[in-house]
Amino acid sequence: MTRTVRFHAYGGPEVLRIDDIELPAPGPGEARIRVDAIGLNRAESLFRQGRYGRPVRAFPAGLGYEAAGAVEETGPGVTGFAPGDPVSVLPAFSMTDYGVYGEAAVVPAAALAHRPAGVDAVTGAAVWMTHLTAFGGLLEDGTLRPGETLVVTAASSGVGIAAVQLARRVGAVPVATTRTDAKRERLLAAGAAEVVVTGGLDAAGVADALRAATGGRGADVVFDAVGGAQAAGLLGALVPYGRYVLYGALGGPTLELPALDLLRSGVTVRPYSISLRTTTTGDTLRRASAFVTSGLLSGAFTPVVDRVFDLSEVAEAHRHLESGTQVGKIVLTVPHRHPRLRAPRGSR
């Protein structure tokens, strides 16, 4: 039997339960992995509440996109992976079909990446959702170039910090925004060139503050997790023909942009969805995987981990996720009651 986190009805963190279930053998194109660490994402909180994408197909339901561990068994037709291989699970599937919260999980082999030697399980579980999102939104859709200035909103999130690291790696200048001054020093330590506190500012104030932070020139690209009413201020901070990439909706279900200002600026507005890209575009996933792996090996990409919880503390971990106080990723580690397979060297 395998300890697996499931929820039997929509609700708050308290609906999460650890059940003992019989995990099926991997089918064609699938692999079963021992899970050593799990990266938490806001999408999982929304899925648990019934507010994310497609609804649960049937209760009880599992959840989770991102994990690290080792291959236990592969299904028919799977090549390139063998039992004992250290791997990370990438967010390249729907949670209505698969989940990784547990001691072990069956996932599509196409969603696995070999974990380089020296990359531990916590790092391997914390890097992929964040850095894949930054890669896709900024290099595939935002075409961020060396020497350009990038504004990153909600910059204390895992994706925000990944975007700051990516900007540094390609030679761009990252300017971070945050709602309060409490996270300023941590964002500067993470690599932000400037930090702009947006709490209490209206759209015009946001635009003025960002222009001041860029020496009056403005930003070339905005990478926005918020949307809502703040979007107008971000538009006002862009240079003519700048690029605005929206990848989240923390500010609500609408995007408020002044039509005349948009027409006069020539700004390009693009939405970015990692789930759409990674599940429908294999070329994007292949390029992104190579880019993130090279960043891990070089040390350019180091996920910031805010706090590590035990699997048994999953409800508390979700409460912390929803508090908005964290900087970087939240990770669950998975103690194993019985050895499933010998852990390969460097996998823990």
Secondary structure, 3 states (H helix, E strand, C coil): CEEEEEECCCCCHHHEEEEEECCCCCCCCEEEEEEEEEECCHHHHHHHHCCCCCCCCCCCECCCCEEEEEEEEECCCCCCCCCCCEEEECCCCCCCCCCCCECEEEEEHHHEEECCCCCCHHHHHHCHHHHHHHHHHHHHCCCCCCCCEEEECCCCEHHHHHHHHHHHHHCCEEEEEECCHHHHHHHHHCCCCEEEECCCCCHHHHHHHHHHHCCCCCEEEEEECCCECCHHHHHHCEEEEEEEEECCCCCCCCECCCHHHHHHHCCEEEECCHHHHHHHCHHHHHHHHHHHHHHHHHCCCCCCEEEEEEHHHHHHHHHHHHHCCCCEEEEEECCCCCCCCCCCCCCC
